[in-house]
Amino acid sequence: MANVLGLDHVSILVKDAEQSAQFYRTLLGLEILPRPDLGFPGYWLDLGAEQSLHIMQLDNPNAGTVRPQHGGRDYHFALRVVSIESFKTRLENEGIPYTQSRSGRKALFVKDPDENAFELFEYHS
């Protein structure tokens, strides 16, 4: 019997924790959560529903790896959002590239400054 209760957090590796935290806070409106001193720079950002995004400043293990342009074919995490259109407008205004989901769903894929891909998926319960 599975005892999995749900997703707690997603961790990403970045070259500059401060820059990445600012990117996610600005684009997604995320708040910083308390984080213990783990001996390396990083942030925990609140995704809501008791879930978080952990940003860890470490050498990128994928350095030199050619990553696919479309984030849906790369390692990624997905966030449920109320409206894709509002994010499209924000991304276009900020000059941040994105690709549409190829599944036909109302979703798009974005990459952060370190090429970490994430999906914004329009969710209606």
C-alpha positions in Angstrom: 0.0 0.0 0.0 1.4 3.4 -1.0 1.8 5.9 1.7 2.7 8.9 -0.5 0.8 12.0 0.7 1.8 14.4 -2.1 4.7 16.6 -3.3 6.6 18.5 -0.7 9.2 20.4 -2.7 11.2 20.5 -5.9 15.0 21.4 -5.9 16.9 23.0 -8.7 20.6 23.7 -9.1 21.7 27.2 -10.0 24.9 29.2 -10.5 23.6 32.3 -8.6 21.0 31.7 -5.9 20.3 35.4 -5.5 19.6 36.0 -9.2 17.4 32.8 -9.5 15.4 33.7 -6.4 14.8 37.2 -7.9 13.7 35.6 -11.2 11.1 33.3 -9.6 9.9 35.9 -7.1 9.4 38.5 -9.9 7.8 36.2 -12.4 5.7 34.0 -10.1 5.2 36.3 -7.1 6.7 33.7 -4.7 7.6 34.5 -1.1 10.8 33.4 0.6 10.4 30.8 3.4 12.7 30.4 6.3 15.7 28.1 5.4 18.3 26.7 7.8 22.0 27.3 7.2 22.9 24.4 5.0 26.5 25.4 4.4 25.8 26.7 0.8 23.8 29.6 -0.6 20.2 29.0 -1.5 16.5 29.9 -1.0 13.3 28.1 -0.2 10.3 29.7 -2.0 6.7 29.2 -1.1 4.6 27.6 -3.9 1.5 27.4 -1.7 -0.4 24.3 -0.5 2.6 23.6 1.8 4.9 23.0 -1.2 8.1 24.8 -2.0 10.8 25.4 -4.6 14.3 24.9 -3.2 17.0 26.8 -5.0 20.6 25.5 -4.4 23.7 27.3 -5.5 26.0 24.6 -6.7 28.0 23.8 -9.8 25.7 22.8 -12.5 26.1 19.0 -13.2 24.7 19.6 -16.7 27.3 22.1 -17.8 28.2 21.5 -21.4 25.1 19.4 -22.0 22.9 20.4 -24.9 19.4 20.9 -23.5 16.3 20.7 -25.7 14.8 24.1 -26.6 11.3 22.9 -25.6 11.1 22.5 -21.8 8.5 19.7 -22.2 11.3 17.4 -23.5 13.7 18.3 -20.6 13.8 17.8 -16.9 11.1 20.1 -15.5 8.5 20.7 -12.8 5.0 21.9 -13.4 3.0 24.6 -11.6 -0.8 24.8 -11.7 -1.9 28.4 -12.4 -5.2 30.2 -12.7 -4.6 31.7 -16.2 -2.0 31.0 -18.8 -2.8 34.3 -20.7 -1.6 36.5 -17.8 1.7 34.7 -17.8 2.1 34.9 -21.5 1.6 38.7 -21.3 4.1 39.0 -18.5 6.7 36.8 -20.2 6.4 38.7 -23.5 6.6 42.1 -21.7 9.8 40.9 -19.9 11.3 39.4 -23.1 11.4 35.9 -21.5 11.1 33.2 -24.1 8.6 30.3 -23.7 7.2 27.5 -25.8 3.6 26.3 -25.9 2.7 22.8 -24.7 2.6 20.3 -27.6 -0.1 18.3 -25.8 -2.9 20.8 -26.7 -3.4 21.7 -23.0 -3.3 25.3 -21.9 0.3 25.2 -20.8 3.6 26.7 -21.6 7.3 26.0 -20.8 9.8 28.5 -19.5 13.5 28.3 -18.6 15.2 30.2 -15.8 18.6 31.8 -16.2 20.3 28.4 -15.6 18.2 26.6 -18.2 16.0 24.9 -15.6 12.7 24.3 -17.3 9.3 24.6 -15.7 5.8 24.3 -16.9 2.9 26.7 -16.2 -0.3 24.7 -16.6 -3.8 26.3 -16.5 -5.7 24.2 -14.0 -9.4 24.2 -13.2 -10.7 21.9 -10.6 
